């Protein structure tokens, strides 16, 4: 039963990875599988690391850092969203998830919830021997959700163009605002 809970937890953590990948990739045309896999791997490593770091430093992070971190996540997603909207109206070639910097920013912003979940697991008494299943599940499901999001976003963007990039940017900004405020 614990394995099922861990897999459902991983799936819920990765829903926003899918949304970010979908929205941020609408300006990526003809994205190659190698690039998709690289982005998915980076997201999966960051998300998994944040889960484990949250678990490892649960009590300390809960008391001192988590309040600040949620606003950092909001700012990072807002930055990516604003960049997407700006690039939608620019003549320059868009690069929302093309550059390593942008991938890492999106991955970190998107993994704040994994940090919080790791903290809660630690505070609930989850020991190291109970961490392999959630860690592996988060890694695999994050990678899959990002692959699906990028391929879907690229497909949508190739057909809808600028409006898709603007809507994607707005959604990322709203996701960022949701991190500290928990509106939706």
Secondary structure, DSSP 8 states (H G I E B T S, - for coil): -HHHHHHHHHHHHHHHHHHHHHHHTTT--S--HHHHHHHHHHHHHHHHHHHHHHHHTHHHIIIIIHHHHHHHHHHHHHHHHHHHHHHHTSSS---TTTSHHHHHHHHHHHTHHHHHHHHHHHHTT--GGGSHHHHHHHHHHHHHHHHHHHHHHHHHHHHHTHHHHHHHHHHHHHHHHHHHH---
